[in-house]
Amino acid sequence: MLHAAFGGKPGRHQHAVSFMADPKTEEEVACLRNLYDGFKYALHLAESYVNSERPRLRRMVARLVELGFETSKV
């Protein structure tokens, strides 16, 4: 999908959510780690999800926590 916005004001932010299948093989995990290494924010887990009181949110990020992906303070 192509999307663009022009003339945004200072302090304006973009938020995106990406979904992907749980990696099953070492090759898939390696591919995911390669993606992670290339991103500044994507795949960096929100601490609010990791530490959420809501089990569903914790389950959504549990596999990335298990793989050792770092969190961000969101």
C-alpha positions in Angstrom: 0.0 0.0 0.0 1.3 3.4 -0.9 0.5 6.3 1.5 1.9 9.8 1.7 1.2 12.9 3.7 2.7 16.3 3.1 3.0 19.3 5.4 2.9 17.4 8.6 3.3 19.4 11.8 6.2 18.9 14.2 5.5 16.3 16.9 3.3 14.2 14.5 4.0 10.5 14.7 3.3 7.4 12.6 2.4 4.1 14.2 2.3 0.8 12.4 1.6 -2.8 13.4 3.0 -5.7 11.5 1.9 -9.3 11.8 3.8 -12.3 10.6 3.8 -16.1 11.1 5.7 -17.6 14.0 9.1 -18.7 12.7 9.3 -22.5 12.8 12.7 -23.2 11.4 16.2 -21.9 12.1 16.2 -20.3 8.6 13.0 -18.4 9.4 14.4 -17.3 12.8 17.5 -16.1 11.0 15.5 -14.2 8.5 13.5 -12.5 11.3 16.7 -11.6 13.1 18.1 -10.1 9.9 15.0 -8.0 9.5 15.2 -6.9 13.2 18.8 -5.8 12.7 17.8 -3.6 9.9 15.0 -1.8 11.7 15.3 1.0 14.2 11.8 0.5 15.7 10.0 -2.4 14.0 10.2 -5.6 15.9 11.4 -3.7 19.0 8.7 -4.7 21.5 6.7 -2.1 23.4 7.4 -2.5 27.1 3.7 -1.8 27.7 2.9 -5.0 25.8 5.5 -7.1 27.4 4.5 -6.0 30.9 0.7 -5.7 30.2 -1.8 -7.0 32.7 -3.7 -8.3 29.7 -2.7 -11.9 28.8 -3.7 -11.5 25.2 -1.2 -8.6 24.7 1.6 -10.6 26.4 0.9 -13.6 24.2 1.2 -11.4 21.1 4.8 -10.6 21.8 5.8 -13.7 23.8 7.7 -15.4 20.9 9.8 -12.3 20.2 10.6 -12.0 23.9 11.6 -15.7 23.8 13.9 -14.9 20.9 15.5 -12.1 22.9 14.3 -9.1 20.9 14.8 -5.8 22.8 12.0 -3.6 24.0 11.3 0.1 23.5 9.7 2.4 26.1 6.3 2.9 24.6 
